[in-house]
Protein backbone atom coordinates (compact mmCIF):
# COMPACT_ATOMS: atom_id res chain seq x y z
CA UNK A 1 0.00 0.00 0.00
CA UNK A 2 1.36 3.42 -0.93
CA UNK A 3 2.17 6.04 1.68
CA UNK A 4 -0.54 8.32 0.26
CA UNK A 5 -3.16 5.58 0.67
CA UNK A 6 -2.03 4.99 4.26
CA UNK A 7 -2.25 8.71 4.98
CA UNK A 8 -5.79 8.93 3.59
CA UNK A 9 -7.03 5.87 5.50
CA UNK A 10 -5.56 7.15 8.76
CA UNK A 11 -7.09 10.58 8.20
CA UNK A 12 -10.56 9.09 7.53
CA UNK A 13 -10.33 7.18 10.82
CA UNK A 14 -8.63 9.75 13.04
CA UNK A 15 -10.49 12.93 12.03
CA UNK A 16 -13.98 11.71 13.10
CA UNK A 17 -12.54 10.50 16.42
CA UNK A 18 -10.90 13.86 17.10
CA UNK A 19 -14.07 15.79 16.26
CA UNK A 20 -16.18 13.48 18.44
CA UNK A 21 -13.88 14.04 21.41
CA UNK A 22 -13.97 17.80 20.83
CA UNK A 23 -17.77 17.74 20.63
CA UNK A 24 -18.55 15.37 23.52
CA UNK A 25 -17.50 17.19 26.71
CA UNK A 26 -14.78 19.14 28.45
CA UNK A 27 -13.51 15.85 29.92
CA UNK A 28 -12.93 14.37 26.46
CA UNK A 29 -11.43 17.63 25.12
CA UNK A 30 -8.94 18.05 27.95
CA UNK A 31 -8.18 14.33 27.96
CA UNK A 32 -7.34 14.45 24.25
CA UNK A 33 -5.13 17.52 24.67
CA UNK A 34 -3.29 16.03 27.67
CA UNK A 35 -2.72 12.73 25.88
CA UNK A 36 -1.43 14.41 22.72
CA UNK A 37 0.87 16.69 24.71
CA UNK A 38 2.26 13.74 26.65
CA UNK A 39 2.92 11.68 23.52
CA UNK A 40 4.44 14.67 21.72
CA UNK A 41 6.83 15.29 24.60
CA UNK A 42 7.68 11.57 24.70
CA UNK A 43 8.68 11.77 21.04
CA UNK A 44 10.75 14.94 21.61
CA UNK A 45 12.62 13.34 24.52
CA UNK A 46 13.32 10.24 22.44
CA UNK A 47 14.92 12.32 19.70
CA UNK A 48 16.94 14.40 22.16
CA UNK A 49 18.22 11.25 23.90
CA UNK A 50 19.94 10.21 20.68
CA UNK A 51 22.27 13.19 20.77
CA UNK A 52 23.48 13.51 24.37
CA UNK A 53 24.39 10.89 26.94
CA UNK A 54 21.97 10.82 29.81
CA UNK A 55 18.98 8.99 31.30
CA UNK A 56 15.87 8.18 29.30
CA UNK A 57 13.41 10.94 30.20
CA UNK A 58 10.50 9.94 27.96
CA UNK A 59 8.23 9.03 30.88
CA UNK A 60 9.17 12.24 32.71
CA UNK A 61 8.53 14.28 29.57
CA UNK A 62 5.16 12.60 29.05
CA UNK A 63 4.06 13.31 32.62
CA UNK A 64 5.45 16.85 32.63
CA UNK A 65 3.73 18.01 29.44
CA UNK A 66 0.49 16.31 30.43
CA UNK A 67 0.62 18.05 33.82
CA UNK A 68 1.31 21.47 32.29
CA UNK A 69 -1.56 21.12 29.80
CA UNK A 70 -3.89 20.12 32.63
CA UNK A 71 -2.58 23.03 34.70
CA UNK A 72 -3.56 25.48 31.94
CA UNK A 73 -7.08 24.03 31.99
CA UNK A 74 -7.29 24.36 35.77
CA UNK A 75 -5.97 27.92 35.63
CA UNK A 76 -8.83 28.95 33.33
CA UNK A 77 -11.59 27.56 35.52
CA UNK A 78 -14.95 26.17 34.45
CA UNK A 79 -13.59 22.79 33.46
CA UNK A 80 -14.84 19.80 35.47
CA UNK A 81 -17.09 22.18 37.42
CA UNK A 82 -14.08 23.68 39.19
CA UNK A 83 -13.21 27.33 39.79
CA UNK A 84 -9.98 28.79 38.44
CA UNK A 85 -6.91 27.65 40.37
CA UNK A 86 -4.45 30.58 40.73
CA UNK A 87 -0.71 30.14 40.11
CA UNK A 88 -1.15 26.47 39.18
CA UNK A 89 0.78 26.77 35.90
CA UNK A 90 3.78 28.52 37.46
CA UNK A 91 3.92 26.16 40.44
CA UNK A 92 3.64 23.10 38.19
CA UNK A 93 6.49 24.30 36.02
CA UNK A 94 8.70 25.08 39.04
CA UNK A 95 8.28 21.51 40.28
CA UNK A 96 9.06 20.11 36.82
CA UNK A 97 12.08 22.38 36.44
CA UNK A 98 13.42 21.27 39.83
CA UNK A 99 13.01 17.60 38.89
CA UNK A 100 14.89 18.07 35.61
CA UNK A 101 17.70 19.93 37.40
CA UNK A 102 17.96 17.13 39.95
CA UNK A 103 18.07 14.43 37.26
CA UNK A 104 20.70 16.36 35.30
CA UNK A 105 23.00 16.83 38.32
CA UNK A 106 22.61 13.21 39.44
CA UNK A 107 22.69 11.33 36.13
CA UNK A 108 24.37 13.40 33.41
CA UNK A 109 28.11 13.83 32.88
CA UNK A 110 29.32 17.41 33.08
CA UNK A 111 30.36 17.46 29.41
CA UNK A 112 26.76 16.84 28.36
CA UNK A 113 24.88 18.43 31.26
CA UNK A 114 23.89 21.81 29.82
CA UNK A 115 22.99 20.76 26.26
CA UNK A 116 21.19 17.70 27.65
CA UNK A 117 19.21 19.85 30.09
CA UNK A 118 18.28 22.45 27.47
CA UNK A 119 17.10 19.90 24.91
CA UNK A 120 15.23 17.73 27.42
CA UNK A 121 13.53 20.72 29.02
CA UNK A 122 12.46 21.76 25.53
CA UNK A 123 9.77 19.06 25.55
CA UNK A 124 7.69 20.33 28.52
CA UNK A 125 8.54 23.95 27.70
CA UNK A 126 7.40 23.84 24.08
CA UNK A 127 4.71 21.14 24.11
CA UNK A 128 3.31 21.67 27.61
CA UNK A 129 3.98 25.23 28.75
CA UNK A 130 3.58 26.89 25.34
CA UNK A 131 1.47 24.39 23.40
CA UNK A 132 -0.73 23.63 26.41
CA UNK A 133 -2.29 27.06 26.09
CA UNK A 134 -4.50 25.62 23.35
CA UNK A 135 -6.94 24.48 26.07
CA UNK A 136 -7.66 28.13 26.86
CA UNK A 137 -9.55 28.33 23.55
CA UNK A 138 -12.02 25.70 24.74
CA UNK A 139 -15.01 25.78 27.05
CA UNK A 140 -17.01 23.28 29.04
CA UNK A 141 -20.16 21.63 27.81
CA UNK A 142 -21.22 19.53 24.86
CA UNK A 143 -21.04 20.90 21.33
CA UNK A 144 -18.60 22.40 18.88
CA UNK A 145 -19.59 25.93 19.89
CA UNK A 146 -17.40 25.47 22.97
CA UNK A 147 -14.23 25.11 20.92
CA UNK A 148 -14.71 27.03 17.65
CA UNK A 149 -11.38 28.97 17.91
CA UNK A 150 -9.55 25.69 18.54
CA UNK A 151 -11.23 24.00 15.56
CA UNK A 152 -10.47 27.02 13.41
CA UNK A 153 -6.72 26.87 13.99
CA UNK A 154 -6.68 23.07 13.81
CA UNK A 155 -8.41 22.99 10.43
CA UNK A 156 -6.33 25.96 9.27
CA UNK A 157 -2.99 24.23 9.82
CA UNK A 158 -4.36 20.98 8.37
CA UNK A 159 -5.48 22.82 5.25
CA UNK A 160 -2.15 24.61 4.86
CA UNK A 161 -0.21 21.38 5.21
CA UNK A 162 -2.52 19.47 2.85
CA UNK A 163 -2.59 22.10 0.10
CA UNK A 164 1.17 22.66 0.34
CA UNK A 165 1.79 18.89 0.17
CA UNK A 166 -0.40 18.21 -2.86
CA UNK A 167 0.53 21.40 -4.72
CA UNK A 168 4.23 20.84 -4.11
CA UNK A 169 3.97 17.17 -5.10
CA UNK A 170 1.80 17.40 -8.19
CA UNK A 171 1.89 20.99 -9.48
CA UNK A 172 5.24 22.52 -8.55
CA UNK A 173 7.67 22.23 -11.46
CA UNK A 174 4.91 21.75 -14.03
CA UNK A 175 3.21 24.21 -16.36
CA UNK A 176 3.63 27.83 -15.24
CA UNK A 177 4.79 26.80 -11.76
CA UNK A 178 8.44 26.51 -10.87
CA UNK A 179 10.00 24.43 -8.15
CA UNK A 180 12.04 26.40 -5.65
CA UNK A 181 13.12 24.73 -2.39
CA UNK A 182 11.67 26.42 0.68
CA UNK A 183 14.18 25.25 3.32
CA UNK A 184 16.53 22.75 1.59
CA UNK A 185 18.80 22.17 4.57
CA UNK A 186 15.84 21.36 6.87
CA UNK A 187 13.11 19.89 4.65
CA UNK A 188 14.28 19.41 1.04
CA UNK A 189 10.86 18.42 -0.34
CA UNK A 190 9.13 21.66 0.70
CA UNK A 191 8.80 24.30 -2.02
CA UNK A 192 7.98 27.99 -2.08
CA UNK A 193 5.19 27.18 -4.52
CA UNK A 194 3.57 24.77 -2.06
CA UNK A 195 4.06 27.21 0.81
CA UNK A 196 2.40 30.07 -1.06
CA UNK A 197 -0.51 27.88 -2.19
CA UNK A 198 -1.04 26.60 1.36
CA UNK A 199 -0.82 30.12 2.77
CA UNK A 200 -3.42 31.53 0.38
CA UNK A 201 -5.84 28.69 1.14
CA UNK A 202 -5.33 29.04 4.90
CA UNK A 203 -5.73 32.82 5.03
CA UNK A 204 -8.96 32.56 3.02
CA UNK A 205 -10.30 29.73 5.20
CA UNK A 206 -9.42 31.30 8.56
CA UNK A 207 -10.52 34.80 7.55
CA UNK A 208 -13.92 33.63 6.29
CA UNK A 209 -14.76 31.35 9.19
CA UNK A 210 -13.35 33.64 11.86
CA UNK A 211 -15.57 36.46 10.62
CA UNK A 212 -18.62 34.18 10.36
CA UNK A 213 -18.01 32.61 13.78
CA UNK A 214 -17.56 36.01 15.41
CA UNK A 215 -20.86 37.15 13.90
CA UNK A 216 -22.54 34.13 15.53
CA UNK A 217 -21.03 35.03 18.91
CA UNK A 218 -18.57 32.11 18.97
CA UNK A 219 -15.65 34.41 19.83
CA UNK A 220 -15.37 36.78 22.76
CA UNK A 221 -14.35 39.64 20.48
CA UNK A 222 -15.70 41.31 17.36
CA UNK A 223 -13.67 40.40 14.28
CA UNK A 224 -13.78 42.56 11.19
CA UNK A 225 -12.24 41.63 7.85
CA UNK A 226 -8.82 43.12 8.68
CA UNK A 227 -8.60 41.20 11.97
CA UNK A 228 -9.82 38.02 10.27
CA UNK A 229 -7.09 38.29 7.64
CA UNK A 230 -4.55 38.98 10.37
CA UNK A 231 -5.61 35.78 12.15
CA UNK A 232 -5.24 33.85 8.90
CA UNK A 233 -1.76 35.21 8.26
CA UNK A 234 -0.72 34.38 11.82
CA UNK A 235 -1.99 30.81 11.55
CA UNK A 236 -0.23 30.09 8.26
CA UNK A 237 3.08 31.75 9.24
CA UNK A 238 3.23 30.27 12.75
CA UNK A 239 2.10 26.90 11.44
CA UNK A 240 4.84 26.69 8.83
CA UNK A 241 7.48 27.91 11.28
CA UNK A 242 6.36 25.21 13.73
CA UNK A 243 6.58 22.63 10.95
CA UNK A 244 10.14 23.68 10.14
CA UNK A 245 11.09 23.67 13.81
CA UNK A 246 10.09 20.03 14.19
CA UNK A 247 11.72 19.16 10.85
CA UNK A 248 14.95 20.70 12.14
CA UNK A 249 14.71 18.68 15.37
CA UNK A 250 14.20 15.46 13.41
CA UNK A 251 17.04 16.20 10.98
CA UNK A 252 19.36 17.17 13.85
CA UNK A 253 18.65 13.89 15.65
CA UNK A 254 18.70 11.74 12.51
CA UNK A 255 15.02 10.80 12.88
CA UNK A 256 12.68 10.23 9.94
CA UNK A 257 9.38 10.29 11.86
CA UNK A 258 8.98 11.42 15.46
CA UNK A 259 6.73 8.41 16.17
CA UNK A 260 4.31 5.94 14.63
CA UNK A 261 1.01 6.76 16.34
CA UNK A 262 -0.60 7.73 13.01
CA UNK A 263 0.10 5.17 10.29
CA UNK A 264 1.43 6.90 7.18
CA UNK A 265 1.72 10.22 8.99
CA UNK A 266 4.20 9.50 11.79
CA UNK A 267 3.83 10.68 15.35
CA UNK A 268 2.17 13.54 17.19
CA UNK A 269 5.01 15.94 16.41
CA UNK A 270 4.77 14.99 12.73
CA UNK A 271 1.05 15.83 12.61
CA UNK A 272 0.78 18.57 15.25
CA UNK A 273 4.07 20.38 14.65
CA UNK A 274 2.28 23.34 13.07
CA UNK A 275 -0.50 23.32 15.62
CA UNK A 276 1.66 23.55 18.74
CA UNK A 277 3.09 26.88 17.64
CA UNK A 278 0.05 28.32 15.86
CA UNK A 279 -2.69 27.57 18.44
CA UNK A 280 -1.15 29.47 21.39
CA UNK A 281 -0.15 32.30 19.04
CA UNK A 282 -3.77 32.58 17.83
CA UNK A 283 -5.04 32.58 21.41
CA UNK A 284 -2.66 35.40 22.39
CA UNK A 285 -3.63 37.49 19.36
CA UNK A 286 -7.33 37.02 20.08
CA UNK A 287 -6.73 37.97 23.70
CA UNK A 288 -4.93 41.09 22.45
CA UNK A 289 -7.89 41.97 20.22
CA UNK A 290 -10.24 41.49 23.16
CA UNK A 291 -8.24 43.83 25.37
CA UNK A 292 -8.20 46.46 22.62
CA UNK A 293 -12.01 46.42 22.41
C-alpha positions as CSV (number, residue, x, y, z in Angstrom):
1,X,0.0,0.0,0.0
2,X,1.4,3.4,-0.9
3,X,2.2,6.0,1.7
4,X,-0.5,8.3,0.3
5,X,-3.2,5.6,0.7
6,X,-2.0,5.0,4.3
7,X,-2.3,8.7,5.0
8,X,-5.8,8.9,3.6
9,X,-7.0,5.9,5.5
10,X,-5.6,7.1,8.8
11,X,-7.1,10.6,8.2
12,X,-10.6,9.1,7.5
13,X,-10.3,7.2,10.8
14,X,-8.6,9.8,13.0
15,X,-10.5,12.9,12.0
16,X,-14.0,11.7,13.1
17,X,-12.5,10.5,16.4
18,X,-10.9,13.9,17.1
19,X,-14.1,15.8,16.3
20,X,-16.2,13.5,18.4
21,X,-13.9,14.0,21.4
22,X,-14.0,17.8,20.8
23,X,-17.8,17.7,20.6
24,X,-18.5,15.4,23.5
25,X,-17.5,17.2,26.7
26,X,-14.8,19.1,28.5
27,X,-13.5,15.8,29.9
28,X,-12.9,14.4,26.5
29,X,-11.4,17.6,25.1
30,X,-8.9,18.0,27.9
31,X,-8.2,14.3,28.0
32,X,-7.3,14.5,24.2
33,X,-5.1,17.5,24.7
34,X,-3.3,16.0,27.7
35,X,-2.7,12.7,25.9
36,X,-1.4,14.4,22.7
37,X,0.9,16.7,24.7
38,X,2.3,13.7,26.7
39,X,2.9,11.7,23.5
40,X,4.4,14.7,21.7
41,X,6.8,15.3,24.6
42,X,7.7,11.6,24.7
43,X,8.7,11.8,21.0
44,X,10.7,14.9,21.6
45,X,12.6,13.3,24.5
46,X,13.3,10.2,22.4
47,X,14.9,12.3,19.7
48,X,16.9,14.4,22.2
49,X,18.2,11.3,23.9
50,X,19.9,10.2,20.7
51,X,22.3,13.2,20.8
52,X,23.5,13.5,24.4
53,X,24.4,10.9,26.9
54,X,22.0,10.8,29.8
55,X,19.0,9.0,31.3
56,X,15.9,8.2,29.3
57,X,13.4,10.9,30.2
58,X,10.5,9.9,28.0
59,X,8.2,9.0,30.9
60,X,9.2,12.2,32.7
61,X,8.5,14.3,29.6
62,X,5.2,12.6,29.0
63,X,4.1,13.3,32.6
64,X,5.5,16.9,32.6
65,X,3.7,18.0,29.4
66,X,0.5,16.3,30.4
67,X,0.6,18.1,33.8
68,X,1.3,21.5,32.3
69,X,-1.6,21.1,29.8
70,X,-3.9,20.1,32.6
71,X,-2.6,23.0,34.7
72,X,-3.6,25.5,31.9
73,X,-7.1,24.0,32.0
74,X,-7.3,24.4,35.8
75,X,-6.0,27.9,35.6
76,X,-8.8,28.9,33.3
77,X,-11.6,27.6,35.5
78,X,-14.9,26.2,34.4
79,X,-13.6,22.8,33.5
80,X,-14.8,19.8,35.5
81,X,-17.1,22.2,37.4
82,X,-14.1,23.7,39.2
83,X,-13.2,27.3,39.8
84,X,-10.0,28.8,38.4
85,X,-6.9,27.7,40.4
86,X,-4.5,30.6,40.7
87,X,-0.7,30.1,40.1
88,X,-1.2,26.5,39.2
89,X,0.8,26.8,35.9
90,X,3.8,28.5,37.5
91,X,3.9,26.2,40.4
92,X,3.6,23.1,38.2
93,X,6.5,24.3,36.0
94,X,8.7,25.1,39.0
95,X,8.3,21.5,40.3
96,X,9.1,20.1,36.8
97,X,12.1,22.4,36.4
98,X,13.4,21.3,39.8
99,X,13.0,17.6,38.9
100,X,14.9,18.1,35.6
101,X,17.7,19.9,37.4
102,X,18.0,17.1,39.9
103,X,18.1,14.4,37.3
104,X,20.7,16.4,35.3
105,X,23.0,16.8,38.3
106,X,22.6,13.2,39.4
107,X,22.7,11.3,36.1
108,X,24.4,13.4,33.4
109,X,28.1,13.8,32.9
110,X,29.3,17.4,33.1
111,X,30.4,17.5,29.4
112,X,26.8,16.8,28.4
113,X,24.9,18.4,31.3
114,X,23.9,21.8,29.8
115,X,23.0,20.8,26.3
116,X,21.2,17.7,27.7
117,X,19.2,19.8,30.1
118,X,18.3,22.5,27.5
119,X,17.1,19.9,24.9
120,X,15.2,17.7,27.4
121,X,13.5,20.7,29.0
122,X,12.5,21.8,25.5
123,X,9.8,19.1,25.5
124,X,7.7,20.3,28.5
125,X,8.5,24.0,27.7
126,X,7.4,23.8,24.1
127,X,4.7,21.1,24.1
128,X,3.3,21.7,27.6
129,X,4.0,25.2,28.8
130,X,3.6,26.9,25.3
131,X,1.5,24.4,23.4
132,X,-0.7,23.6,26.4
133,X,-2.3,27.1,26.1
134,X,-4.5,25.6,23.3
135,X,-6.9,24.5,26.1
136,X,-7.7,28.1,26.9
137,X,-9.5,28.3,23.5
138,X,-12.0,25.7,24.7
139,X,-15.0,25.8,27.1
140,X,-17.0,23.3,29.0
141,X,-20.2,21.6,27.8
142,X,-21.2,19.5,24.9
143,X,-21.0,20.9,21.3
144,X,-18.6,22.4,18.9
145,X,-19.6,25.9,19.9
146,X,-17.4,25.5,23.0
147,X,-14.2,25.1,20.9
148,X,-14.7,27.0,17.6
149,X,-11.4,29.0,17.9
150,X,-9.6,25.7,18.5
151,X,-11.2,24.0,15.6
152,X,-10.5,27.0,13.4
153,X,-6.7,26.9,14.0
154,X,-6.7,23.1,13.8
155,X,-8.4,23.0,10.4
156,X,-6.3,26.0,9.3
157,X,-3.0,24.2,9.8
158,X,-4.4,21.0,8.4
159,X,-5.5,22.8,5.2
160,X,-2.1,24.6,4.9
161,X,-0.2,21.4,5.2
162,X,-2.5,19.5,2.8
163,X,-2.6,22.1,0.1
164,X,1.2,22.7,0.3
165,X,1.8,18.9,0.2
166,X,-0.4,18.2,-2.9
167,X,0.5,21.4,-4.7
168,X,4.2,20.8,-4.1
169,X,4.0,17.2,-5.1
170,X,1.8,17.4,-8.2
171,X,1.9,21.0,-9.5
172,X,5.2,22.5,-8.5
173,X,7.7,22.2,-11.5
174,X,4.9,21.8,-14.0
175,X,3.2,24.2,-16.4
176,X,3.6,27.8,-15.2
177,X,4.8,26.8,-11.8
178,X,8.4,26.5,-10.9
179,X,10.0,24.4,-8.2
180,X,12.0,26.4,-5.7
181,X,13.1,24.7,-2.4
182,X,11.7,26.4,0.7
183,X,14.2,25.3,3.3
184,X,16.5,22.8,1.6
185,X,18.8,22.2,4.6
186,X,15.8,21.4,6.9
187,X,13.1,19.9,4.6
188,X,14.3,19.4,1.0
189,X,10.9,18.4,-0.3
190,X,9.1,21.7,0.7
191,X,8.8,24.3,-2.0
192,X,8.0,28.0,-2.1
193,X,5.2,27.2,-4.5
194,X,3.6,24.8,-2.1
195,X,4.1,27.2,0.8
196,X,2.4,30.1,-1.1
197,X,-0.5,27.9,-2.2
198,X,-1.0,26.6,1.4
199,X,-0.8,30.1,2.8
200,X,-3.4,31.5,0.4
201,X,-5.8,28.7,1.1
202,X,-5.3,29.0,4.9
203,X,-5.7,32.8,5.0
204,X,-9.0,32.6,3.0
205,X,-10.3,29.7,5.2
206,X,-9.4,31.3,8.6
207,X,-10.5,34.8,7.5
208,X,-13.9,33.6,6.3
209,X,-14.8,31.3,9.2
210,X,-13.3,33.6,11.9
211,X,-15.6,36.5,10.6
212,X,-18.6,34.2,10.4
213,X,-18.0,32.6,13.8
214,X,-17.6,36.0,15.4
215,X,-20.9,37.2,13.9
216,X,-22.5,34.1,15.5
217,X,-21.0,35.0,18.9
218,X,-18.6,32.1,19.0
219,X,-15.7,34.4,19.8
220,X,-15.4,36.8,22.8
221,X,-14.3,39.6,20.5
222,X,-15.7,41.3,17.4
223,X,-13.7,40.4,14.3
224,X,-13.8,42.6,11.2
225,X,-12.2,41.6,7.8
226,X,-8.8,43.1,8.7
227,X,-8.6,41.2,12.0
228,X,-9.8,38.0,10.3
229,X,-7.1,38.3,7.6
230,X,-4.6,39.0,10.4
231,X,-5.6,35.8,12.1
232,X,-5.2,33.9,8.9
233,X,-1.8,35.2,8.3
234,X,-0.7,34.4,11.8
235,X,-2.0,30.8,11.6
236,X,-0.2,30.1,8.3
237,X,3.1,31.7,9.2
238,X,3.2,30.3,12.7
239,X,2.1,26.9,11.4
240,X,4.8,26.7,8.8
241,X,7.5,27.9,11.3
242,X,6.4,25.2,13.7
243,X,6.6,22.6,11.0
244,X,10.1,23.7,10.1
245,X,11.1,23.7,13.8
246,X,10.1,20.0,14.2
247,X,11.7,19.2,10.9
248,X,15.0,20.7,12.1
249,X,14.7,18.7,15.4
250,X,14.2,15.5,13.4
251,X,17.0,16.2,11.0
252,X,19.4,17.2,13.9
253,X,18.6,13.9,15.6
254,X,18.7,11.7,12.5
255,X,15.0,10.8,12.9
256,X,12.7,10.2,9.9
257,X,9.4,10.3,11.9
258,X,9.0,11.4,15.5
259,X,6.7,8.4,16.2
260,X,4.3,5.9,14.6
261,X,1.0,6.8,16.3
262,X,-0.6,7.7,13.0
263,X,0.1,5.2,10.3
264,X,1.4,6.9,7.2
265,X,1.7,10.2,9.0
266,X,4.2,9.5,11.8
267,X,3.8,10.7,15.4
268,X,2.2,13.5,17.2
269,X,5.0,15.9,16.4
270,X,4.8,15.0,12.7
271,X,1.0,15.8,12.6
272,X,0.8,18.6,15.2
273,X,4.1,20.4,14.7
274,X,2.3,23.3,13.1
275,X,-0.5,23.3,15.6
276,X,1.7,23.5,18.7
277,X,3.1,26.9,17.6
278,X,0.0,28.3,15.9
279,X,-2.7,27.6,18.4
280,X,-1.2,29.5,21.4
281,X,-0.2,32.3,19.0
282,X,-3.8,32.6,17.8
283,X,-5.0,32.6,21.4
284,X,-2.7,35.4,22.4
285,X,-3.6,37.5,19.4
286,X,-7.3,37.0,20.1
287,X,-6.7,38.0,23.7
288,X,-4.9,41.1,22.5
289,X,-7.9,42.0,20.2
290,X,-10.2,41.5,23.2
291,X,-8.2,43.8,25.4
292,X,-8.2,46.5,22.6
293,X,-12.0,46.4,22.4
